Amino acid sequence: MQKTLNKDVQCNGIGLHSGAKVTLTLRPAPADHGIVFVRTDLRDSNNIIPALYDRVIDTRLCTVIGNDAGASVGTIEHLMSALRGCGVDNAVVEIDGPEIPVMDGSSIAFVEMIDEVGLRVQPQPRRAIQVLKEVVVQEGDKIARLSPSNAFVFGGEIEFAHPSIGRQTFETKLVNGNFRHDIASARTFGFMKEVEYMRANGLARGGSLDNAIVLNDTGVMNQDGLRFADEFIRHKLLDAIGDLYLAGGPILGAYDGLKAGHALNNQILRKLFATPGAWARVDLFIDLDEGETLPKRAFAGAVPEVVIA
């Protein structure tokens, strides 16, 4: 069944790339509302932006959504990942600036906000997107793939020529709240040698050792080190979980990303929805996030479903 927040919850922080101070408020929303962003600092034009894959306007180092009136919100992926990982189907996200606060560079602060107020079950089934056949997008050695599965599976692989990263792989199923301990606290990361270039291009102005893993040529610069030995791939999957929640519901299928980032994550959704017979929208009356098993007959198509062209 669908879920929303029990009540409003708020936090303050700065944007990773803009460096701007912002206030974020999460509010409950009715069933079938979905996740919708509202720029409260913009009052002279349309300030409402649905959290959907076809509203993505930029994928350089983060995911940015926008509307036809020019309103936009950047770095939404960590928050979207927390909403997905905690099972929030419907919410209003109010933000008084152009970018979601980075907090500590992971999703854990947003998870804690959601846990603080709790969730309310709503009287409508969860609308999931069931992957019916494999779709793949590729750019050079970067690949993103969606395949049929009766679970919410996220896997990936990265490789960096750096002694603290190297080749890392990880796979997780979003079940029994494991997002909280497997994924949520994995932080974003960057290389010190790239900081000056990014700041010259208007990016990473709010970045610091407090909200990102920063690497020099030999290792990790953060005094407390890593939270996981493979924190880098876990964060890539955190990003993917948030980016794919822009499908308009949870993806019932398996995601696999090889050196994939925000651009490929958006492209794989666009290809999925553009491919006839590759997907169906299904009503889930059982909560797979809590460890329930989807019956074979449901996965085969007996669950009520509506295909949206």
Secondary structure, 3 states (H helix, E strand, C coil): CCEEECCCEEEEEEECCCCCEEEEEEEECCCCCCEEEEECCCCCCCCEEECCHHHEEECCCCCEEECCCCCEEECCHHHHHHHHHHCCCEEEEEECCCECECCCCCCHHHHHHHHHHCEEECCCCEEEEEECCCEEEEECCEEEEEECCCCCEEEEEEEECCCCCEEEEEEEECCCCCHHHHCCCCCCEEEHHHHHHHHHCCCCCCCCCCCCEEECCCCECCCCCCCCCCHHHHHHHHHHHHHHHHHCCCEECEEEEECCCHHHHHHHHHHHHHCCCCEEEEEECCCHHHCCCCCHHHHHHHCCEECCC
